C-alpha cells in the first residue's frame, strides 16, 4: 500500500464537514482542483471510492465513513506523539491557533501574547479573527485550537470554560459642554441612529437581546464588522453605538467619545472553547493559563 498522507486525511475530513469540495478549499486556503486531486490520491491509496455525489451534494461512502472514524484517531495519535516527544525538551515549542473576535484581538490579546513571547520565545501563536459562528466551526474542524468567544457558543462536542464578564456601554460623540454622562435606557436610545456590529457575532446577539427584552427591535443605520470603524463613525457624529467596555477602557481608546452606562445594565461573558477530544499540549496549556490570568488582571 502506498504511503498515507496525513494532509490528505485533513482535506478528506474537511470535505465531509463542509459538504463540498469548494467549501473545503475555502476553509483550507487551497484551490478546488487541489482538493479534488488529494481526494483522488487518497482513493488510489485505499483502492476504494470514499466520497459520492448525491442530489443534495456530496457524502462519504461506507468506506469513507470508516476512514473518517479512523482519521480522527490517527489525528489524536499524532498529536499525542508530538506532545510526548516535546516533553523531552525544556523549551515549549509548536504552534497554537487562537480564534477570536476583533474586539478581543485588538484590546485584550496584544499584551498577553507579548508576555507569552517573552516567556516562551519558541512558541508560536497564530490568531484568526471572525464572528462566533466562524470560530466555533473552526474549532469543530480542528483548524482552531482555542476559541475565545462571547458565550453562549453552541457546537458539537465542545468544551466551554467561562473567563469572566465584560460590561456593555453606550458611546456617543463627545459632549463638548462637559455634561456628566447619564445612564441610558432603550427608550432614550430608540429615536437615535444606531451603529452596530454586523449580524453573526455573539456581541450583536446580546445587544439585540437587550432591546428585545424592552419590547423593541434594534434598527441600525450601519452594521460594521470592525470595532474601530464603529468608533470612528460615532466620533464623526453619525450615531451612537453599544460596545463592550473593553473597547474603550483605556483613555486614548475613548478619545472623542462620551461613555454612558445602560439601564438596565447588560453584560457579556467571554470564554474559551475547544474540542472535547483536543489533546492539551504544553503550548495550548500555556496559552490557556495566560488568557485566564490576563482576563483576571484586566478585570481587577
Residue pairs with C-beta under 8 A, 6 or more apart in sequence:
1 45
1 46
2 44
2 45
3 45
4 45
5 38
5 41
5 42
5 45
6 74
6 75
6 78
7 38
8 38
8 39
8 41
8 42
9 42
9 67
9 71
9 74
9 75
10 28
10 75
10 142
11 24
11 28
11 35
11 38
11 39
11 42
12 38
12 39
12 42
12 50
12 51
12 64
12 67
12 68
12 71
13 68
13 71
13 72
13 141
13 142
14 23
14 24
14 27
14 28
14 141
15 21
15 23
15 24
15 35
15 39
15 51
15 58
16 51
16 59
16 60
16 64
16 68
17 24
17 140
17 141
18 24
18 26
18 27
19 57
19 58
19 59
20 57
20 58
21 32
21 35
21 36
21 39
21 58
22 32
24 35
25 31
25 32
25 34
25 35
27 141
27 143
28 35
39 50
39 51
42 50
43 49
43 50
43 51
46 63
46 67
48 61
48 63
49 61
49 63
49 64
50 60
50 61
50 63
50 64
50 67
51 58
51 59
51 60
51 61
51 64
52 58
52 59
52 60
52 61
52 64
60 67
60 68
72 277
75 142
76 277
76 279
79 279
79 281
80 279
82 94
82 281
83 279
83 281
83 282
86 92
86 93
86 94
86 281
86 282
87 282
91 120
91 122
92 120
92 122
92 123
92 282
92 283
92 286
93 122
93 123
93 283
94 123
94 124
94 281
94 282
94 283
95 123
95 124
95 125
95 126
95 283
96 123
96 124
96 125
96 126
96 145
96 146
96 281
96 283
96 284
96 287
97 125
97 126
97 127
97 128
97 143
97 144
97 145
97 146
98 109
98 125
98 126
98 127
98 128
98 144
98 145
98 146
98 147
98 148
98 287
99 127
99 128
99 129
99 130
99 134
99 135
99 138
99 139
99 144
99 146
99 147
99 148
99 149
100 109
100 127
100 128
100 129
100 135
100 147
100 148
100 149
101 129
101 130
101 131
101 132
101 135
101 148
101 149
101 150
101 201
101 202
101 203
102 129
102 225
102 226
102 227
103 203
103 227
103 243
103 244
103 246
103 247
104 148
104 246
104 270
105 127
105 129
106 227
106 228
106 247
107 227
107 246
107 247
107 249
107 250
107 253
108 148
108 246
108 294
108 295
108 298
109 127
109 148
111 294
112 290
112 291
112 294
113 125
113 127
115 290
115 294
116 123
116 125
116 286
116 287
116 290
117 123
119 286
120 283
120 286
123 283
123 286
125 287
128 135
128 138
128 143
128 144
130 138
131 198
131 200
131 201
131 202
132 149
132 150
132 153
132 200
132 201
132 202
133 200
134 200
135 144
135 147
135 148
135 149
135 153
135 273
136 147
136 149
136 153
136 154
136 155
136 158
136 273
137 155
138 144
138 147
139 145
139 146
139 147
139 155
139 158
139 273
139 274
139 275
140 155
140 156
140 157
140 158
140 275
142 275
145 274
145 278
145 284
145 287
146 272
146 273
146 274
146 284
146 287
146 288
146 291
147 153
147 272
147 273
147 274
148 163
148 270
148 271
148 272
148 291
149 202
149 270
149 271
149 272
149 273
150 201
150 202
150 203
150 205
150 206
150 268
150 269
150 270
151 160
151 162
151 202
151 268
151 269
151 270
151 271
152 160
152 202
153 160
153 202
153 271
153 273
155 273
157 275
157 276
157 277
158 273
158 274
158 275
158 276
159 273
159 274
159 275
159 276
159 278
160 271
160 272
160 273
161 271
161 272
161 273
161 288
162 269
162 270
162 271
163 269
163 270
163 271
163 272
163 291
163 292
163 295
164 269
164 270
164 295
164 296
164 299
165 267
165 268
165 269
165 270
165 299
166 244
166 245
166 246
166 267
166 268
166 269
166 270
167 244
167 245
167 265
167 266
167 267
168 206
168 207
168 210
168 242
168 243
168 244
168 245
168 262
168 265
168 266
168 267
168 268
169 242
169 243
169 244
169 245
169 248
169 259
169 260
169 261
169 262
170 184
170 189
170 240
170 241
170 242
170 259
170 260
170 261
170 262
171 231
171 234
171 240
171 241
171 242
171 243
171 248
171 254
171 257
171 258
171 259
171 260
172 234
172 240
172 257
172 258
172 260
173 234
173 235
173 236
173 237
173 256
173 257
173 258
174 235
174 256
174 257
174 258
175 181
175 258
181 258
181 259
181 260
181 261
182 260
183 260
183 261
183 262
183 263
184 260
184 261
184 262
184 263
185 214
185 262
185 263
185 264
186 210
186 211
186 214
186 216
187 214
189 240
190 211
190 216
192 239
192 240
193 221
193 238
193 239
193 240
194 218
194 219
194 220
194 221
194 222
194 239
194 240
194 241
194 242
195 220
195 221
195 222
195 224
195 230
195 233
195 234
195 238
195 239
195 240
195 241
196 204
196 207
196 218
196 220
196 222
196 223
196 224
196 230
196 241
196 242
197 203
197 204
197 207
197 223
197 224
197 225
197 227
197 230
198 204
198 223
198 224
198 225
199 223
202 268
203 244
203 268
206 266
206 268
207 218
207 242
207 266
208 217
208 218
210 242
210 262
210 266
211 217
211 218
221 238
221 239
222 230
222 233
222 238
222 239
224 230
224 233
227 243
227 247
230 241
230 243
231 241
231 243
231 247
231 248
231 253
231 257
233 239
233 241
234 240
234 241
234 257
235 256
235 257
242 262
242 266
244 268
246 298
247 253
248 254
248 257
248 259
249 298
270 295
272 288
272 291
274 280
274 284
278 284
280 288
